[in-house]
Amino acid sequence: MEQRIKTFNEYTRYIRVRSAPEDKFVEFDFAIGYPELFVELVLPRDAFKVFCEHNNVVHMDSDMIRQIDEDMIKWRFGEKGHR
């Protein structure tokens, strides 16, 4: 059975908010398809809301965040989960 390749628009868009709720600007990570491959973005609160609606984003859950953070530490310091 042949597996169909997803089109670009079919990939899930992920976000991870890094700023505090009371901050004027929202700092966040944005990924398409692969949560571990993200860009860091900053938008005013109203623009962030529109951005999220337009991209139908999924908030990264705590397990995704933990795995990404552990992998970043591994690449930075050489051992997964250890500084």
N, C-alpha and C positions, 0 to 999 in steps of 0.2 A: 504494500500500500504506500503510495507516494505521499510524503508529508508536504503540506503547503507552507510556503514561506510567508511570514507576516509582512504586510506592507508597513511603511513607516508610521502611518497614522493608527495602526492597530497595536503598536507597542504601548505598554503602560507607562505613564508619566509619574514619577515619584518625587516627593519633596520631603525635606527635613528642615524644619524651622530651627534656627540657631539663636535668634534674638529673643529678648524678653517680651511678653505680651504688651507691656506699656511703652515700648520703644516706638519712636516716630517712624522708623524704617524697619522693614522686615528683612532680615538676613537669612538666607536659606540655601540649601543645596537642591539642585534640580537634576534629575536623571531621566533618561528615556530608555526604557527596556531593561537596563541593567543598573540597579541601585548603586553599585559600587563604582560606576563611572559617572561622575557628576560634575557639574559646574557650580561655583558659588555665585549667587546673585543677591542683589539688594534692590528693593522696590519700596515706594511709599505704600502704606497700608491699603489704600483704595485700589491702587494698581495691582498689588499682590492678590487681592480678592478677585479681580477681573482675570488675572493671569491664571489663577487656580481653576476658576470656572471654565475658562476657554480651553485649558489643557486637561480638564477632567482628572485632576491629580489624585494620587493616593498618598496619604501620609505614611512614611516609613514607620513600621512598628518597632518596638524595643529590641526584638531579636535581630531584625535587619540592621538596626543602628549598631548593636553590639558587635555583630559580625564585621561590619564595615570598619568600625573603630579598631578592632583587633587586627584586621588585615593592614590597616594603615600603620599601626604600631610595628607590625612584622616588617613592613617595607622600610620603615624609618630606622628601626633599631635591630633588626635581624632575627628576632624571635617573636612568634605570635603571642600577643598578649602581655609581653614583658618589655619594660623600658630599660 
